[in-house]
């Protein structure tokens, strides 16, 4: 059981999270649950009925209570869902939440909850699903002078605040100096360029399997960096024609990114699931990551690593895609008091200091920045140098636009279709979609 709470709700959710119960399984009888939790039988029956109403459980007449086949897709009140499992600070946070928010369940298995911690692009593309947190933040923190408020701007949609960052970071290159020396690669400098970057990949290929030279994949937070550094973007809401997927700058970034795949000698693309593990064991060359990766590097015991900025692209822009872990609250929330208490904990000095101790990103509180970075280590201070170059607005303003753009570009990057033709087709689809959507909104 993850939280120290003997409620029946937490008892059942803990069994589900730990795999002791799966979809379709029959629950122990109410009397047995009462015995194990120490709760009176009427209370057990009441809490089980609540889980039935929430869609986690279902009952069958004269047969008993069972786990609903779709239990993990339910959006539950009093649940906090995390965008990925295995976060290094999770046990510390569970302890803190158990003391101050005993009714909260922290989930790694539910696909969504009323309270969520999500990455940047998800909140931006799903912003209509989340509450405006302006008032909640203002009431919880009347004095905002200790917060890096600039990082909040990525989650402002008009006058609404769709999410509140708990950490942030620029993205940089992590690389293995030993392998670079072995392959005869010059060490990356602050102004290295895309040609030097590609030459390192070619040289690393002489000593490494293709898939271990560079962590190349089609997830958005990889290729968007090459688009930005080429001076491109996906959507420019200030332009008369806001769609920029087929602009020369965006096409250039996408062409460079796909060329890296060919430089590596990768034909049919598959996701490099083991790359991070291989890097942390000294067997892989380089990858793009935010400072959150520092916690994995340091807990792994790997020592021979370094960092460098992303390579410059001539005629482009010195930008990188901001990484943020964002607290957001779904519109279905009925307990704003719990939302406020949870926000206060996430942004508290105690929890922010915990993130500092784990080297997990950069704290959102200014007062903790001095403790966060090792100023004697150039590998770490690089993140401070790169903060001014963070770009936080992807402008993918809806789930539909996000899926259309990201799925389309991912397919284009993984295949061999002409990029000019592919981006023209994708941009045309997006312009048509936006035209229809805007016309429908005007007539509504």
Secondary structure as UniProt FT lines:
FT   HELIX           8..17
FT   TURN            18..19
FT   TURN            23..24
FT   HELIX           30..37
FT   HELIX           41..53
FT   TURN            54..55
FT   STRAND          57..60
FT   TURN            61..63
FT   STRAND          64..67
FT   TURN            69..70
FT   HELIX           71..73
FT   TURN            77..78
FT   STRAND          79..82
FT   TURN            88..89
FT   HELIX           90..100
FT   TURN            102..103
FT   STRAND          105..107
FT   STRAND          115..119
FT   HELIX           120..125
FT   HELIX           127..129
FT   HELIX           134..140
FT   TURN            145..146
FT   HELIX           149..155
FT   STRAND          156..157
FT   TURN            158..159
FT   STRAND          160..161
FT   STRAND          164..169
FT   STRAND          171..175
FT   HELIX           177..183
FT   TURN            190..191
FT   HELIX           194..204
FT   TURN            205..207
FT   HELIX           210..212
FT   HELIX           220..229
FT   TURN            230..231
FT   TURN            237..238
FT   TURN            245..246
FT   HELIX           248..264
FT   TURN            273..274
FT   HELIX           275..280
FT   TURN            281..282
FT   STRAND          286..290
FT   TURN            291..292
FT   HELIX           293..300
FT   STRAND          306..308
FT   TURN            314..315
FT   STRAND          320..321
FT   STRAND          323..330
FT   TURN            331..332
FT   HELIX           336..346
FT   HELIX           349..357
FT   TURN            358..359
FT   STRAND          362..363
FT   HELIX           366..368
FT   HELIX           369..372
FT   TURN            375..376
FT   HELIX           378..386
FT   HELIX           387..389
FT   STRAND          390..391
FT   HELIX           399..414
FT   HELIX           419..443
//
